[in-house]
């Protein structure tokens, strides 16, 4: 069964829209793209395994993967990514190290990165809520 996820789509559209101008027009933007991509995608193998376990009805595997995936996603998207984004904001807006022609590109596309991070954080909040609801439901079933 297909379930559209508008937050997931919005996050990726914003990410792609922000990486193209940085890659095309800025010498200094590659760390933003490289680290953001690493932090965003490092959890994908675990996420895909977790989602497939649920989709194919492998409840035991889904249960075993839920905690590691939630912790990994929370660490990457909820802790490391915001820290990295704050560091990039400091560099872009406060350091004074950018040439004027590149400064405009980075400043404007940084806003798109913030939008992508916001969508990612919405997904993270839903993931953590879902994890606790799932665990509570599972524990209620075990006590019956």
Secondary structure by P-SEA (a helix, b strand, c coil): cbbbbaaaaaaaaaaaaaaaaaaaccccaaaaaaaaaaaaccaaaaaaaaaaaaaacaaaaaaaaaaaaaaaaaaacccaaaaaaaaaaaaacccccccaaaaaaaaaaaaaaaaaaaaaaaaaaaaaaaaaaaaaaaaaaaac
